[in-house]
């Protein structure tokens, strides 16, 4: 270590300031990085022993299942893809699929994934993307997808393809009615109603449900990384295109781009009949939003494409005027008359309207609006010690090339490591820097967040002066910074005030820092506090240890965690993911003995804990409408009335769908726990519509609910 080099440590609360600086040099991870990834992540190592004598847990998990056609027959030759890109998705784009397989003659498939990788992808924390998606594609059908992987079950996941009876057939013209040839049309997201029918969603938007309120009718979307697997189309000389492989009764978000037009997203249904529209709030200015109708096209439609504009210019270093290659230039935020605020709820202009500077620093950015106002942003590549720059509120009024220059200011590299506070091992995390002052009214931006390198090293670029460095680990094994502060009796210590910095609960560690003037560099280590993982002992009704119970409800990653495997193998397991501010309910079920139990755990509780299983309850009923007529094909879920958290996956009992007579049945209910039957995908904001009254069952009780109907229906 060089004399005077003192890395900052952070313990999840504001730390001391950097006292010493280091000269710019090659990053230390250039020597230390391992090409195999984070230590302990090598699947060749096989199964690992759990803590304190816990049973062996496999490093690699099998993902298996079947692909069926709409009539329930096996489909051979279908391509099945497990997409973990949700864990890697950034505003800059989407990762590729993580694993794939092809179905055999019986429709079966098998692939594998590292257990920890699946756990990280399945984690759901505030502001984080959703978990992994398994999808199947086959010629002549629309894709099937699910986020219920059924890891560890005999049957695995079942993916049922849909009929592809209604292809999208469109024609694109310019403002003067002339067809436009050579435009690219591709899907970037697919949405499907819970009931496989868009009718009720159309009823909602015709009743002027606003924006996202109407999208409660849809289940988990097929994300961009998978939607892009559908073969794209190109307009012919008549401006026509045909896009197949989406499947009936779906809503497709189509990206339309090409020479001379503004890049846009069109929303198209795979059903006939009239087109429609949905209301979205459109940003005008601070505190001023207005409702704007966004068209929802039927499967056969015509679209007028607005003229576009080419953006071009040079990116260079402000101090030396040397060109900077590899810099990303992209569209910024939406502005009045610019990119519309529509479904899908991603910053799609930033993802799809972008270019990269060449070796001379030049860039060409097609697809900009010819009229309206928008921002452009230049973001340096990793390893370039420069700050991003925004050109704000660019007013566009013409189709001639728009010249934009980006002289980037040199910043201060901050280098360090993200480490586990218990054993010092490197942690995969996203590290960001936030300046405390000095950007009001400026076009300078905070540096792009960076992922740590394989051995935990990171480098972010900062402004000279005061700021805050933050770390957010992949997965949910570390306590949020505010919980760490409370645990150490420092909850009253004020969180640093920095531009764009949310709150302590949004990070696992942070440190205040004072950086020097360039070209000097600063150092900062961030130390994460492992969340408590209390041991839960499962007992049978007679108080004896009970192996074989399955725990669910901790997090979407639970099936890939030690907890699932330990609960199956023995009578105890560790609860993971206790990182935030809430009380969560964990459910336990032993199917062979038809026993159930539950346990409420507060985040930060270190245990040990005990749950006693009892004979589970069963309910049944018939769902009817106001006139007493049965309602077939309605998806229902049984929610804990006190903890109805829809983000927790693998809850038990699982959702069911009413049969042709509206009849439903649920098994596995925990005795003396209040339950409520909910309707899934009814398009409402907030809690789903309730079916009947809340109720509790005694141990082993079987109860008929009779005829029930949705509240208010």
N, C-alpha and C positions, 0 to 999 in steps of 0.2 A: 504494500500500500504506500502511496506517495505521502511524504510529510504534509500534514495539514489537511489531508483528505478525510473528512468525517461525514459519512453518509447519514442522512436523516433517517430516523426511525419514526414510524407512526403506530399508535396502538388503537386506531379507530377513532381517535379524537385529535383535536388540533395539536400539532407538535411544535418543537422549537424551529427556529429559522436556520437556513443553511449558513454556516459560518465560513466555509472554505470553498474554493473553486478548483476545478481541474481543467487542464488545457484540452482542446479538441484533439481527439485521437480516434483510432479505430475502435468500434464497440467491443467490449470484452467478450460478448457472446459470439463474436466471429470466431473465437478460438474454442469457447466452451460449449457451443451448441451441439446437440446430438441429433443426427438425422432421423433417429427413430422416434423422436417426440419426447414428451414429458416422461420423466423417470417413473417406473412402475406402471407404464401404460403399454408394455409390449405384450401382445397376445400370446407370444411364444412361451411366456412364463407360465401359462396354464392357469389352474385355479389358485386362488390366494386364500390364506388363512385369515379369518376375521380376527377382531381384537379380543384379547383375553380368552382365547380358546373357542371363539365362535366357529361354526362349521365352515368348511371350505366353500368358497363362493367362486363360480367360474368367471374367468376374465372375459370369455367370449360367449355371447348368448345366441342360441338359434332362433331365427324368426321364420316361421313356417305357416302354411295355410293352403287354401284352395282358391282358384279363380273359377267362377261359374258364369254361364250366360243368363239372360233374363228368365229362362225357363228352368233354371237350376241344374243344367247339364255342365259337366266339366269342360273347360276350354284349354286346349293344348297350344303351346307356342306363345302364350301371352307373356309380355315382359312385365316383371314386377320390380318396383323400385322403392327402396327405403330412403326417404329424403330426410337428412338431419340438418339441412341448411338453415332451419330456424335458429339453430344454435350459433350459426356463423353469419346470419343475415346482418347487413349493415346498411346504412342509407346509400352506400355506393354500389350495392348489387347483392347477388345471391350466389351461394356456393352450389356446386354441382351435387348430384345425388351421391349418397355414401355407399350404397350397396345395391346390387341388382341380381335377378335370377330369371330363368325362363321356365314356364310350367311344363310338366310332363303330360303324358297322354291322359292321366286321371285328373288333370287340372292342379296337381299339387306343386308346390314350390318350397324351396328351403334356401335361406341365406343366413349370414351371421354378422354380428356387429360387436365391437368391444363394449362390454357392460358399462364401463364408466362413461364412454362416449354417448351411449344411449341415455344414461342417467342425466348427463349434462344437457342433452337436447330436449329431454322431457321436463326439465325444470321450468316452473312458472313462477316468476317473481314479478313484483310490481314493475310495469314498464318493459318487461321482457317479452320476447316473441313466444309463440306457442311451440309445443313440442313436435316430435317427429311425425311424419305422415307416410303411410304405406299405400302405394297406388299400383293399379294394374292397367295395362294398355293392350288392346288386341285389335287387329284390322276388322272393320265392319261394326265396331261397337264404340260407345262412349266409355271413358275410363271410369273405374271405381276406385274409391279411396277411403281410408279410415285412419284415425289416430288411436284406435284401440288395437294394440298389437297382439294381445292375448299371449304374452310371453309365459312359457312354462306350462301351458295347457296342451292336452293331447291333440285337439283339433286345430289350434292356432287361429289365425285370422281368416275370415271368409270375405272375399271381394266379389261382389256380383255386378257384372258389367250391365250397362243399360243399352237399350236399342238406339241406334243412330239413324232414326227415321227422318229427321228434319235437319238437313244441312243448312248452313248459313249461306245464302246467295245474295250478294250485294252488288251495288253499282255506285261508283264514286265519280262525281262531277265537280267541276270548278264553279266559281261564282257566276260564270256566264253560261252554265249548262253544258259545257264541253266535257266529254269523258277524259279521265286521267289514267294513262297507262303506266305500268311499272311500279305502282305503289305496293309496299309490303304490308301484309295484314297477318298478325299472329296473336294468339291468345296469351294473356299474361295472368289470368285468374279465371276460375270457374266456380260458380256458386250453385248450390242445389238446395231446394226446399226440403225440410224434414220429411214431408210426405210425398216427395217426388213429383209435385204438381205446383206450378207457379200461380194457380188461380187465386189463392187466398192472399198471396203477396200482391198481386195486381189489384185485388180489391182494396188492400190497405193503401197503396200509393194513389189509387183513384180517389180515395177518401182524404188525400192530401196529408198522409203521414210524412213527416219531414225527415229527410236524410237517413241517418243510421237507424232511426226508430223503426223504419220499415224492414230493416235487414235482420231483425230478430226471427224472421221466418226461415232463415238459412242456417244450415249447420256449418261445420268447419269447412272453409273454402279449400279448393285445390290451389296451392300456392304457386307463385311464378316459376320456381325451379322445375315444377312438374307440369304446369300448364303449358310451358314452352315445348314439351315433348310432342304436342299435337302438331302435325305437319302444317307449316304456314302456307299462305296463299299470296299470289301476286295478281294485280289487276291486268287484264288484257287490253287490247286496243280499244275496246268499247267501254273500258273502265269497270268491267265485271270481274268478280272473283267468286270462288266457291270454297268454303271451309267446312270439311267434314271431320268426324271423329270426336265431336264434343258430346253427343248424346242428347236425347230428348228432354224437354222441360228443364232446361238449365239457363242460367244467365252467364254469358261470356263477356269478359272485359277484353276488348280487342285493341291492340296497339296498331295505329295506322301511321305509316311514315314513308317518306320518299322525297325525291327531288322536287323542290318548288312548293311544297305544302307544309303547313304547320303540323308538327307531330301532335297527335291527339289520341285519346282513348274513347272508343265507342262502346256502348252497352247494348248487347244484342241478346234476345231470347231465342232459344231453339224451339219455337212453337209458331204456328200460323196465327192469323187474326190481326187485329189492329195493333199499331204501336202504342206506346204510352209514354209517361214521363214521371219523374220523381223530383220532389223539391229538395234542394240542398241550400244550406246557408252559404252565401258567397261573401267573402271578406272584401270590404270596401276601404275601411280605414279603422284605426283604433276605436273600438266601441261601436263600430258601424258595420253591421252585416245585413244582407238582404237575401230574400228567398229567390232562388233561380231554378227554373225548370230545366232538368237535364233529360234529353230524350232517351227512351228505352225502345229500341227498334225491334220489330218482329223479324222472323228469320229471313224474310225477303224484304229488302228495303233499299232505298237510295239515300246517299249521304252527300252533302255538299262539303267539300274540303276547303278550308280557308287557306289563302296563300301563305306561304312561309317565307322565311328569310334566313340567309346564311350569315352566321357570325364568324368572324375571322380576326386574327391578330397574333400577337407575340407575347410570350411569357419570358421575362428575364429577371436577373438580379438587380434590385434597385441600386446597390452600391457599386457594382462592377459593370453593369449592363450586359453581362454575359448571358446568352440564351440558356433557358432551363428546360431540358427535355423531360418527358415523363410526367408532366404536371397535368392533372385532370381539370378540365374546364367544363362546368355543368350549369344547367339551369338552377336558379335559386327558388325562392318562395313564390307562391302565386300572388298575383297582383290584379287589380280591377281590369277586366278586359283581357287579361293574359290567360295563363293556364287555369282551367276551371277546377273547382274543388268538388270532385266527384268520387264515386266508388270506382276502384278499390281504395281502401283507406291507407294508401302508401304514398310517399312523396315521389310519385311516378315521374314527374319531369326531371328530378334530380337523378333518377335511376336510368332513364332512357334517353334523355336529351343531354348528351355529353360527348366530349372528345378528349384526346390526349395530345399534348404538344410533342412535335418531332424533335430531331437532333438540333434543329436551328431555333427551337422554341416556338415554331409556328403551329397554329391549330385552325381547324375549320369545323364549325359547329352548325350543322343543318337543323331544320325543323323549328326554328324560333318563330314566334308570332310576328306577322307583318304589321299588326296594329295592337295597341295596348301597352302594358307596362310590366316589366319583369326584372329579375335580378340575374346576374351571372356571377359564378364563384370559381376561383382558381385555387385548387388544393394541391400542395406539393406532395410528391411521393414519399414513402417512408425512407428515411435516411437523408432527405434534403433539409438542411437547417434553415428553412424559411417559413414565414407565417402565411396562412391563407389570406386571400384578398377578395373582397366582394365589390362588384360594380352594381350599385343599387338603383332601383327605380329607373331603369333604362326605358325611355319612351320610344316605341317603335312606330313608324308611320311610313312604310314603303317596303318594297321587295328587293331593293338593291342591297349588296352585302353590307353588313354592319361591322365597322371596325372597332375593336376593343383591345386595349393594351393592359397588361398585368405586370407592373414592376413589383416584385415581391421583396419585402423587407426581411433582412436576416434576423433570425431569432436566436434564443439561447437554448441549446440542447440540455434537457434534464435526463440524466441516466440513473438507473437504479435497478433494484430487484423487488419483486413481490414474493413474500415468503409466508409460510405457515408459522404462526406464532408458537405452536407447540413443538414442532420438530425441525423447523427451519428449512423444510423442503420447498422447492420452487412451485409457484402456483400459476396456472393459466388464468389470465385476467385481462380486462380492458382498462387501460390507464388513460386518464384525461387530465388536461390542465385548464384552469380557469383564472383569468387575470382579475385582480381586485379592483383596479381603476384604470382609467385612461382610454377606454374605447367608445365613450359616448360620442355619437355623431361621426365616428370613424368608419371607414370601409374595411379596416383590418378586422380579422376574425380570430377567435381562439383556434388553436391547432387541432387537427383531426385526432380523435382518440385512436390509440394504437393498442394492438394486442401484444402481450408479452411473447418473447421468443421462447424456445423450448425449455431453457433452464431458468425461466422466470425473469430474465433481463428485459428492460424496456427502454425506449427513448421517445420522449415527447418534446416538442419545441415550444418555448415560452417567450413572453415579452420580458424585457428587463424590468425588474421591480417586484412588487408583491403579487402573490397568487396562491392558488391551492392546487395540489396534485391529488387525484382521487384514483381509487382502484375498485373495480367490481369483478369478483371472481366468476368464472364459469361454474355453473351448478349452484347449489344452495347449501353448501357445507359450512359457510362462514357467517358469523353474526353481522348484522348491519351496524354501522358506526354508532347510531344512537343507542342501540342496546348495549354495546360495549361501554359507552359512556355511563349509562345507568348502572351497569354492573360494577364499575369502578368508582361510583360515587361522584361522578362529574357531570351528571345530567344537566346541571345548571350552567355549565360552561358554554358560552355562546358559540354557535357555529359560524365559521368565517364568512364574511360578506364578500362575495365575488360575483362578477358578472356572469349570468347564465347558470349559476350554481343552484341546484334545487335544495335539497336538505340532507341531513346526515343519514337518514334512513335509506337514501338512494345509493349508498356506497357501503363497501365493507371496510374501507380504510381511507383516511385522507390526511394530508399534512400541509400546513402553511409553509410557504417558501419565499425567500427573497433571492432573485436571480441577478447576476451581474450584467454588464454590457457585453455584447458580442465582441470577439469570437470566443470568449470564455464559456465554460460549461458548468453546470451544477449537478449535484448528486442528491438522490432522495430514495431511501428504501421504504417500502410500505409493508407492514406486518399485519397479517389477518388473524383474527381470533376465531378458532374453530367453534362452531355452535355446539351446545350440549347435545349428546345423542344418548338419551337415557335408555336403560335396559328395562324392557317390559316383560314380565313373567306371565304366561297364560296358564290359567288353572281351569280344570273341568268343574262341573257343578258340585263335586265332592271335595274340591280343594286340592286335587292332585295335579301335578304338572301335565300339560296337554300339548303334545306335538301335533303338527299337521294343520294347525289353524293358519289361515291366510289373513294378513293385515292389509287394509286398503284405506285410502283417504288421506295419507300423509302428503303426497304430492304426485304430480303426473309422472315422476321418475321412479316411483316406488317399486315397480316390478323389476327394475334394473338394479335395485339396491340390495345391500346385504339383508335388509329387513325382511324382504319377501322370502329369500332363500332360507334365512334362519328360522322364520316362523313355520315354514314347511318342515324343516329338518328337526326342530327341537321346540321346547316350550318357551323359548325366550328370543327376543330380537331387540335390535337397537332402532329407535325412532330417529329419522334424519330430517333435515330441512327445517329445524326450529330456529329460523333466522329473523323473523319479522315481529310485528306487534299484533298478535292476535291469539285467540284460543282456538285450537283446532280439535276436531273430533276424529278419532281413529276407530274404524270398524274391524271386528274380528269375526271370521266365519269358519266353521269346521263342517264341510259339506257331508262327510261320511257320517258324522254323529248328529247332524242337523242342530248345531249349537251356534249361538251368536252372542256377542258382547260388544261394548264400546268403552272408550276412554277419552276423557277431555284432557288435553295437554296444553299448557301455556308455553309459548315460545320462551326459551331460556330456562325451562325447568330441567334440572339435571337428574331427576329420578332418585332411586329406582321406583318402578311403578308395577302394579299388579292389576290384572283384569280377570274376573271370574265369568266363565261362559255359562249360558243357560239355554234351555231348549228354545229354538227360534219360533217366531210367529209367522202365520200365513194369512193373507187377505185376498179377497176376490170381489169383483163387482161388475157392473155394466154401465158404460158411459152412454148417457142419452142427452138429447138436446132439450130445449124448453118445452117442446110438445111431447116429450117422452119417446122420441124415435131414437133407435140405436145409432151410435156414431162409430163406424168401423174405420180402421186404419189410422187411428190417432196415436202418436207416440206419447207415452207417459213415463214419468220418473217418480220414484218414491224418495222424497227428500226429508232429511232430518229437519223438523220445523224450527229448531233453534240454531242450527248450523247449516243452512241450505246453500253451501258454497258450490256453485256450478263449475268452478275452475278445477276442483279436485276430481281426478279421474279414478276409474276402477273402484268407485263406490259400490256397495252391495246393499240392496239388490240392484241389479242393472235395469236400465230402461226397458220397457216392453211396448208393444203396439197392440191396440185393441183388435180383436178378430172381426170376422164379418158380421157378428151380432153385437159388436161393441163391448164384448166381454174381455176382462183383463184379470191377471192374477200375479201377485208378488209373493215370493218366499224369502226367508232369511231375515225377517225383521227382528231387531233387537228388542227384547222385552222391556216394558216400562219406559220406552223412549218415544217421544212424541213425533209422529210422522205426518206428512201431508203429501197427497198425490198432486203432481204438477203436470201441466200440458207443456210439451216441448215444442219450440219453434212456432209460437203463436204470434210472433212479431211485436210483442209488447216491450216497453221499456221498463226495467226494473224486474221484480219477481215475475215468474211465469204464472199464467192463470192457474188458480187452485181448483182442485176437483173435490167436492164435498168438504167436510170438516176435518180438522186435525184430530188424531186419535192415538191411543196407546194400546198395546196388547200385553197380556200377562204371559209368563213363560209357557211356551207350547201351544198358545191359543190359535185357533183357526176361526177367522171371522169373515162373514159375508157383509159387504157394505151395501148390497142391494143396488138399486138404480141411483147413480150419482151424475151430476152434471157440473160443468165448469161454473165457477162463481161469476155471476153477472151475465151469464149466457142465456 
